[in-house]
């Protein structure tokens, strides 16, 4: 044990919080899926157009920020990964 505590305990806590963060991100992505489908059905398909629509609707990102094309791409990618793994 070091002066800063047991590193094994810190590593375990990090894994648990990492899994919790991934689960939270997955839940958010799945909750956003119906809205993305509505936007797509309305012809809003480019990443930048989706980001603009989400901003106009006042939908915050998971961290409370504004949407941009990169964040939309990440969200869509997460949804695709969730579909594949389930």
Chimera marker file (.cmm) of the C-alpha trace (Angstrom):
<marker_set name="trace">
<marker id="1" x="0.000" y="0.000" z="0.000" r="1" g="1" b="0" radius="0.5"/>
<marker id="2" x="1.371" y="3.379" z="-0.987" r="1" g="1" b="0" radius="0.5"/>
<marker id="3" x="1.008" y="6.709" z="0.749" r="1" g="1" b="0" radius="0.5"/>
<marker id="4" x="-1.872" y="7.466" z="-1.618" r="1" g="1" b="0" radius="0.5"/>
<marker id="5" x="-3.900" y="4.355" z="-0.781" r="1" g="1" b="0" radius="0.5"/>
<marker id="6" x="-4.315" y="0.947" z="-2.319" r="1" g="1" b="0" radius="0.5"/>
<marker id="7" x="-3.915" y="1.195" z="-6.098" r="1" g="1" b="0" radius="0.5"/>
<marker id="8" x="-5.914" y="-1.991" z="-6.613" r="1" g="1" b="0" radius="0.5"/>
<marker id="9" x="-8.919" y="-0.445" z="-4.894" r="1" g="1" b="0" radius="0.5"/>
<marker id="10" x="-8.634" y="2.649" z="-7.101" r="1" g="1" b="0" radius="0.5"/>
<marker id="11" x="-8.421" y="0.490" z="-10.229" r="1" g="1" b="0" radius="0.5"/>
<marker id="12" x="-11.546" y="-1.419" z="-9.266" r="1" g="1" b="0" radius="0.5"/>
<marker id="13" x="-13.447" y="1.795" z="-8.548" r="1" g="1" b="0" radius="0.5"/>
<marker id="14" x="-12.378" y="3.138" z="-11.952" r="1" g="1" b="0" radius="0.5"/>
<marker id="15" x="-13.707" y="0.057" z="-13.747" r="1" g="1" b="0" radius="0.5"/>
<marker id="16" x="-17.024" y="0.216" z="-11.969" r="1" g="1" b="0" radius="0.5"/>
<marker id="17" x="-17.498" y="3.911" z="-12.696" r="1" g="1" b="0" radius="0.5"/>
<marker id="18" x="-16.426" y="3.349" z="-16.318" r="1" g="1" b="0" radius="0.5"/>
<marker id="19" x="-19.063" y="0.645" z="-16.728" r="1" g="1" b="0" radius="0.5"/>
<marker id="20" x="-21.668" y="2.895" z="-15.150" r="1" g="1" b="0" radius="0.5"/>
<marker id="21" x="-20.730" y="5.731" z="-17.507" r="1" g="1" b="0" radius="0.5"/>
<marker id="22" x="-20.998" y="3.424" z="-20.536" r="1" g="1" b="0" radius="0.5"/>
<marker id="23" x="-24.390" y="2.172" z="-19.372" r="1" g="1" b="0" radius="0.5"/>
<marker id="24" x="-25.588" y="5.759" z="-18.919" r="1" g="1" b="0" radius="0.5"/>
<marker id="25" x="-24.334" y="6.725" z="-22.398" r="1" g="1" b="0" radius="0.5"/>
<marker id="26" x="-26.021" y="3.666" z="-23.926" r="1" g="1" b="0" radius="0.5"/>
<marker id="27" x="-29.315" y="4.508" z="-22.199" r="1" g="1" b="0" radius="0.5"/>
<marker id="28" x="-29.136" y="8.103" z="-23.462" r="1" g="1" b="0" radius="0.5"/>
<marker id="29" x="-28.412" y="6.953" z="-27.009" r="1" g="1" b="0" radius="0.5"/>
<marker id="30" x="-31.339" y="4.541" z="-26.993" r="1" g="1" b="0" radius="0.5"/>
<marker id="31" x="-33.624" y="7.249" z="-25.611" r="1" g="1" b="0" radius="0.5"/>
<marker id="32" x="-32.575" y="9.553" z="-28.474" r="1" g="1" b="0" radius="0.5"/>
<marker id="33" x="-33.170" y="6.939" z="-31.180" r="1" g="1" b="0" radius="0.5"/>
<marker id="34" x="-36.929" y="7.663" z="-31.661" r="1" g="1" b="0" radius="0.5"/>
<marker id="35" x="-36.241" y="11.395" z="-32.056" r="1" g="1" b="0" radius="0.5"/>
<marker id="36" x="-33.537" y="10.706" z="-34.637" r="1" g="1" b="0" radius="0.5"/>
<marker id="37" x="-35.998" y="8.494" z="-36.518" r="1" g="1" b="0" radius="0.5"/>
<marker id="38" x="-38.614" y="11.295" z="-36.529" r="1" g="1" b="0" radius="0.5"/>
<marker id="39" x="-36.052" y="13.753" z="-37.870" r="1" g="1" b="0" radius="0.5"/>
<marker id="40" x="-35.006" y="11.277" z="-40.554" r="1" g="1" b="0" radius="0.5"/>
<marker id="41" x="-38.643" y="10.739" z="-41.577" r="1" g="1" b="0" radius="0.5"/>
<marker id="42" x="-38.957" y="14.516" z="-41.931" r="1" g="1" b="0" radius="0.5"/>
<marker id="43" x="-36.035" y="14.503" z="-44.360" r="1" g="1" b="0" radius="0.5"/>
<marker id="44" x="-33.445" y="15.783" z="-41.901" r="1" g="1" b="0" radius="0.5"/>
<marker id="45" x="-30.624" y="13.385" z="-42.627" r="1" g="1" b="0" radius="0.5"/>
<marker id="46" x="-27.247" y="15.140" z="-42.753" r="1" g="1" b="0" radius="0.5"/>
<marker id="47" x="-25.331" y="15.215" z="-39.493" r="1" g="1" b="0" radius="0.5"/>
<marker id="48" x="-25.186" y="19.000" z="-39.465" r="1" g="1" b="0" radius="0.5"/>
<marker id="49" x="-28.934" y="19.292" z="-40.167" r="1" g="1" b="0" radius="0.5"/>
<marker id="50" x="-29.701" y="16.857" z="-37.339" r="1" g="1" b="0" radius="0.5"/>
<marker id="51" x="-27.451" y="18.852" z="-34.999" r="1" g="1" b="0" radius="0.5"/>
<marker id="52" x="-29.176" y="22.081" z="-36.007" r="1" g="1" b="0" radius="0.5"/>
<marker id="53" x="-32.623" y="20.531" z="-35.437" r="1" g="1" b="0" radius="0.5"/>
<marker id="54" x="-31.621" y="19.229" z="-32.008" r="1" g="1" b="0" radius="0.5"/>
<marker id="55" x="-30.321" y="22.673" z="-31.048" r="1" g="1" b="0" radius="0.5"/>
<marker id="56" x="-33.536" y="24.317" z="-32.294" r="1" g="1" b="0" radius="0.5"/>
<marker id="57" x="-35.600" y="21.824" z="-30.281" r="1" g="1" b="0" radius="0.5"/>
<marker id="58" x="-33.547" y="22.654" z="-27.190" r="1" g="1" b="0" radius="0.5"/>
<marker id="59" x="-32.300" y="19.090" z="-26.739" r="1" g="1" b="0" radius="0.5"/>
<marker id="60" x="-29.057" y="19.156" z="-24.750" r="1" g="1" b="0" radius="0.5"/>
<marker id="61" x="-26.188" y="16.771" z="-25.293" r="1" g="1" b="0" radius="0.5"/>
<marker id="62" x="-25.597" y="14.287" z="-22.458" r="1" g="1" b="0" radius="0.5"/>
<marker id="63" x="-23.195" y="16.804" z="-20.888" r="1" g="1" b="0" radius="0.5"/>
<marker id="64" x="-25.566" y="19.712" z="-21.376" r="1" g="1" b="0" radius="0.5"/>
<marker id="65" x="-23.838" y="21.272" z="-24.361" r="1" g="1" b="0" radius="0.5"/>
<marker id="66" x="-24.923" y="22.121" z="-27.886" r="1" g="1" b="0" radius="0.5"/>
<marker id="67" x="-25.091" y="19.587" z="-30.695" r="1" g="1" b="0" radius="0.5"/>
<marker id="68" x="-22.692" y="19.596" z="-33.631" r="1" g="1" b="0" radius="0.5"/>
<marker id="69" x="-22.181" y="17.174" z="-36.518" r="1" g="1" b="0" radius="0.5"/>
<marker id="70" x="-19.426" y="15.248" z="-34.696" r="1" g="1" b="0" radius="0.5"/>
<marker id="71" x="-21.628" y="14.642" z="-31.641" r="1" g="1" b="0" radius="0.5"/>
<marker id="72" x="-24.470" y="13.434" z="-33.856" r="1" g="1" b="0" radius="0.5"/>
<marker id="73" x="-22.063" y="11.071" z="-35.622" r="1" g="1" b="0" radius="0.5"/>
<marker id="74" x="-20.903" y="9.710" z="-32.261" r="1" g="1" b="0" radius="0.5"/>
<marker id="75" x="-24.506" y="9.244" z="-31.114" r="1" g="1" b="0" radius="0.5"/>
<marker id="76" x="-25.484" y="7.374" z="-34.280" r="1" g="1" b="0" radius="0.5"/>
<marker id="77" x="-22.368" y="5.233" z="-33.985" r="1" g="1" b="0" radius="0.5"/>
<marker id="78" x="-23.206" y="4.346" z="-30.388" r="1" g="1" b="0" radius="0.5"/>
<marker id="79" x="-26.746" y="3.352" z="-31.384" r="1" g="1" b="0" radius="0.5"/>
<marker id="80" x="-25.348" y="1.118" z="-34.145" r="1" g="1" b="0" radius="0.5"/>
<marker id="81" x="-22.962" y="-0.584" z="-31.714" r="1" g="1" b="0" radius="0.5"/>
<marker id="82" x="-25.752" y="-1.156" z="-29.212" r="1" g="1" b="0" radius="0.5"/>
<marker id="83" x="-27.895" y="-2.777" z="-31.928" r="1" g="1" b="0" radius="0.5"/>
<marker id="84" x="-25.059" y="-5.089" z="-32.947" r="1" g="1" b="0" radius="0.5"/>
<marker id="85" x="-24.291" y="-6.187" z="-29.373" r="1" g="1" b="0" radius="0.5"/>
<marker id="86" x="-27.926" y="-6.881" z="-28.409" r="1" g="1" b="0" radius="0.5"/>
<link id1="1" id2="2" r="1" g="1" b="0" radius="0.2"/>
<link id1="2" id2="3" r="1" g="1" b="0" radius="0.2"/>
<link id1="3" id2="4" r="1" g="1" b="0" radius="0.2"/>
<link id1="4" id2="5" r="1" g="1" b="0" radius="0.2"/>
<link id1="5" id2="6" r="1" g="1" b="0" radius="0.2"/>
<link id1="6" id2="7" r="1" g="1" b="0" radius="0.2"/>
<link id1="7" id2="8" r="1" g="1" b="0" radius="0.2"/>
<link id1="8" id2="9" r="1" g="1" b="0" radius="0.2"/>
<link id1="9" id2="10" r="1" g="1" b="0" radius="0.2"/>
<link id1="10" id2="11" r="1" g="1" b="0" radius="0.2"/>
<link id1="11" id2="12" r="1" g="1" b="0" radius="0.2"/>
<link id1="12" id2="13" r="1" g="1" b="0" radius="0.2"/>
<link id1="13" id2="14" r="1" g="1" b="0" radius="0.2"/>
<link id1="14" id2="15" r="1" g="1" b="0" radius="0.2"/>
<link id1="15" id2="16" r="1" g="1" b="0" radius="0.2"/>
<link id1="16" id2="17" r="1" g="1" b="0" radius="0.2"/>
<link id1="17" id2="18" r="1" g="1" b="0" radius="0.2"/>
<link id1="18" id2="19" r="1" g="1" b="0" radius="0.2"/>
<link id1="19" id2="20" r="1" g="1" b="0" radius="0.2"/>
<link id1="20" id2="21" r="1" g="1" b="0" radius="0.2"/>
<link id1="21" id2="22" r="1" g="1" b="0" radius="0.2"/>
<link id1="22" id2="23" r="1" g="1" b="0" radius="0.2"/>
<link id1="23" id2="24" r="1" g="1" b="0" radius="0.2"/>
<link id1="24" id2="25" r="1" g="1" b="0" radius="0.2"/>
<link id1="25" id2="26" r="1" g="1" b="0" radius="0.2"/>
<link id1="26" id2="27" r="1" g="1" b="0" radius="0.2"/>
<link id1="27" id2="28" r="1" g="1" b="0" radius="0.2"/>
<link id1="28" id2="29" r="1" g="1" b="0" radius="0.2"/>
<link id1="29" id2="30" r="1" g="1" b="0" radius="0.2"/>
<link id1="30" id2="31" r="1" g="1" b="0" radius="0.2"/>
<link id1="31" id2="32" r="1" g="1" b="0" radius="0.2"/>
<link id1="32" id2="33" r="1" g="1" b="0" radius="0.2"/>
<link id1="33" id2="34" r="1" g="1" b="0" radius="0.2"/>
<link id1="34" id2="35" r="1" g="1" b="0" radius="0.2"/>
<link id1="35" id2="36" r="1" g="1" b="0" radius="0.2"/>
<link id1="36" id2="37" r="1" g="1" b="0" radius="0.2"/>
<link id1="37" id2="38" r="1" g="1" b="0" radius="0.2"/>
<link id1="38" id2="39" r="1" g="1" b="0" radius="0.2"/>
<link id1="39" id2="40" r="1" g="1" b="0" radius="0.2"/>
<link id1="40" id2="41" r="1" g="1" b="0" radius="0.2"/>
<link id1="41" id2="42" r="1" g="1" b="0" radius="0.2"/>
<link id1="42" id2="43" r="1" g="1" b="0" radius="0.2"/>
<link id1="43" id2="44" r="1" g="1" b="0" radius="0.2"/>
<link id1="44" id2="45" r="1" g="1" b="0" radius="0.2"/>
<link id1="45" id2="46" r="1" g="1" b="0" radius="0.2"/>
<link id1="46" id2="47" r="1" g="1" b="0" radius="0.2"/>
<link id1="47" id2="48" r="1" g="1" b="0" radius="0.2"/>
<link id1="48" id2="49" r="1" g="1" b="0" radius="0.2"/>
<link id1="49" id2="50" r="1" g="1" b="0" radius="0.2"/>
<link id1="50" id2="51" r="1" g="1" b="0" radius="0.2"/>
<link id1="51" id2="52" r="1" g="1" b="0" radius="0.2"/>
<link id1="52" id2="53" r="1" g="1" b="0" radius="0.2"/>
<link id1="53" id2="54" r="1" g="1" b="0" radius="0.2"/>
<link id1="54" id2="55" r="1" g="1" b="0" radius="0.2"/>
<link id1="55" id2="56" r="1" g="1" b="0" radius="0.2"/>
<link id1="56" id2="57" r="1" g="1" b="0" radius="0.2"/>
<link id1="57" id2="58" r="1" g="1" b="0" radius="0.2"/>
<link id1="58" id2="59" r="1" g="1" b="0" radius="0.2"/>
<link id1="59" id2="60" r="1" g="1" b="0" radius="0.2"/>
<link id1="60" id2="61" r="1" g="1" b="0" radius="0.2"/>
<link id1="61" id2="62" r="1" g="1" b="0" radius="0.2"/>
<link id1="62" id2="63" r="1" g="1" b="0" radius="0.2"/>
<link id1="63" id2="64" r="1" g="1" b="0" radius="0.2"/>
<link id1="64" id2="65" r="1" g="1" b="0" radius="0.2"/>
<link id1="65" id2="66" r="1" g="1" b="0" radius="0.2"/>
<link id1="66" id2="67" r="1" g="1" b="0" radius="0.2"/>
<link id1="67" id2="68" r="1" g="1" b="0" radius="0.2"/>
<link id1="68" id2="69" r="1" g="1" b="0" radius="0.2"/>
<link id1="69" id2="70" r="1" g="1" b="0" radius="0.2"/>
<link id1="70" id2="71" r="1" g="1" b="0" radius="0.2"/>
<link id1="71" id2="72" r="1" g="1" b="0" radius="0.2"/>
<link id1="72" id2="73" r="1" g="1" b="0" radius="0.2"/>
<link id1="73" id2="74" r="1" g="1" b="0" radius="0.2"/>
<link id1="74" id2="75" r="1" g="1" b="0" radius="0.2"/>
<link id1="75" id2="76" r="1" g="1" b="0" radius="0.2"/>
<link id1="76" id2="77" r="1" g="1" b="0" radius="0.2"/>
<link id1="77" id2="78" r="1" g="1" b="0" radius="0.2"/>
<link id1="78" id2="79" r="1" g="1" b="0" radius="0.2"/>
<link id1="79" id2="80" r="1" g="1" b="0" radius="0.2"/>
<link id1="80" id2="81" r="1" g="1" b="0" radius="0.2"/>
<link id1="81" id2="82" r="1" g="1" b="0" radius="0.2"/>
<link id1="82" id2="83" r="1" g="1" b="0" radius="0.2"/>
<link id1="83" id2="84" r="1" g="1" b="0" radius="0.2"/>
<link id1="84" id2="85" r="1" g="1" b="0" radius="0.2"/>
<link id1="85" id2="86" r="1" g="1" b="0" radius="0.2"/>
</marker_set>
